Amino acid sequence: MKIYTKTGDKGTTALFGGTRVAKHHIRIESYGTVDELNSYIGLIRDQDINSLYKDMLIKVQHELFTVGAVLATDPEKAILKNGKERLNINKISDKEIALLEQEMDTMNAALPPMTHFVLPGGHQTVSFCHIARCVCRRAERLATALNETEPIETNVLKYLNRLSDYLFVLARKLTHDLQANEVKWMPEKH
């Protein structure tokens, strides 16, 4: 597989299906941000954390490739002339979303109740989680903006929303596991 094609030298790129769009198109921004998120999740996975979290994060990384593929597909060319879907992969289903919720519930059960917002930080691994959470929120914002002009699969939007919540809870759980200091945000009063 050749890495460079030279077809993007004029500022356009091809969607899955062949349609060429500007590299700054909202669809490209959406799946590019999902790719950025996937890289940050890889960084979290590379930390010295519980293997159960690593296993979940590698699952998430696979699912983010699916999300990226869905976002990279031209909706007008998603169905082939024979009626089959161009993208011949399992899509994000309610099962993947439910697993994120289940994992959050399990982690939350071991944590003290949250009474205030918390400042990101306290440990490098926790900070990586917060960065990934913020990138996930950006991916979600871009995907919802794309959805306003070119509807995308509802479960992609749900998945990104739930994943950002999962990353927040994971950051709190890692703070707990690593015995790091969770700093509450206490607004100053004038």
C-alpha positions, 0 to 999 in steps of 0.5 A: 500500500503506497502512503502518498498518492499526490491526489491531495496536493491541491487541497482536496481529498476523496471520501469513501465512494470517490467524491472529492471535497476540500480538506477543510470540509466539515466531514473531513474535520469530523473524522480527522478529529476522531482520528486525533481522539484515537491517537490520544486513547492510544496514549492513555492505553500506553500508560501503566494502567489496569489491563481491564482499562487497556482492553476496553480502550483497545476496543474503543480504538477499533470502534473509533475506526468504525466511526471514522469510516462511517463519517468518511463515507459519502452519504450519496454513495453509501448504497451501491447500485445493487442495493448493498452498503458500500461500507461492508463493516459492522456499525456502531450499535446500541450494544457498544453504547450500552457497554460504555454505560456499563463500564461507567456504572462499574467505575462510578460504584467504586468512586466517592460521589462527585459534588463539584466539578474537578480540575483536569490534572493530578497525574499525567495519565489522568491529564491524558484522559482529560485531553482525550475527553475534550477531543471527543467533545470536539469530535461530537460537536463537529459530527453534530454540525455535519449532521445538520447538513448531511445526516449521519447515523444516530448511533455515531452521535450517541457513541461520541457523547457516551465516550466523552462521559466514559473518558471523564469517569475513567479519569476520575477512576484513574485518579483514585487508582493512582492515588492522585489528588482530585482538585475540586473547582470551587468558584471564587465569590466576590 
